């Protein structure tokens, strides 16, 4: 159960060296949308690109999402 994550929480995805230039950021901010069906990866919505991507290297900020959900109750 510990690997389940809060839907809609803020995540940071690692951007591979091949997909960025020298001075570009190494992380992208996104929103957790779910789990990939075919591999051990996460589905993440990247608002700056307006698309959903599949990523494995993801850091979650669930504490912020948990605090927001508790405030609305």
C-alpha positions in Angstrom: 0.0 0.0 0.0 2.9 2.4 0.5 3.5 2.8 -3.2 0.0 4.3 -3.8 0.1 8.0 -4.3 -2.4 10.8 -4.0 -4.1 11.6 -7.4 -3.5 15.2 -8.4 -0.4 15.8 -6.2 2.5 17.9 -7.4 5.4 16.0 -8.9 8.8 16.8 -10.3 10.0 14.7 -13.2 13.6 14.2 -14.3 14.4 15.3 -17.9 16.9 13.2 -19.7 20.1 14.7 -21.0 19.2 13.8 -24.6 16.0 15.8 -24.3 17.4 19.1 -22.9 20.1 21.6 -23.8 23.1 22.5 -21.6 21.5 25.3 -19.6 17.9 24.0 -19.4 16.3 22.8 -16.2 16.8 19.1 -15.2 13.3 18.9 -13.7 9.8 19.5 -14.9 6.9 20.3 -12.7 3.8 18.2 -13.3 0.6 16.7 -11.8 0.3 13.0 -11.0 -2.5 11.5 -13.1 -2.1 7.8 -12.4 -0.1 4.7 -13.1 1.0 3.3 -16.5 -0.7 0.1 -17.5 2.2 -1.5 -19.4 5.3 -0.6 -17.3 6.3 0.4 -13.9 5.9 4.2 -14.5 3.7 7.1 -13.7 1.4 9.1 -15.9 2.2 12.8 -15.3 0.5 15.9 -16.8 3.0 18.6 -17.8 1.1 21.9 -17.9 3.8 23.8 -19.8 3.6 21.3 -22.6 -0.1 20.6 -22.2 0.3 16.8 -22.5 0.5 13.6 -20.4 3.9 11.8 -20.3 5.0 8.5 -18.9 7.9 8.9 -16.5 9.7 6.6 -14.0 12.0 9.2 -12.3 9.4 11.2 -10.3 9.6 12.9 -6.9 6.2 13.4 -5.2 5.1 16.3 -2.9 2.2 14.5 -1.4 2.3 16.4 1.9 1.0 19.5 0.1 -1.8 17.6 -1.5 -2.7 15.9 1.7 -2.8 19.2 3.6 -5.1 20.7 0.9 -7.5 17.7 1.0 -7.7 17.9 4.8 -8.4 21.7 4.7 -11.5 21.1 2.4 -13.1 18.5 4.8 
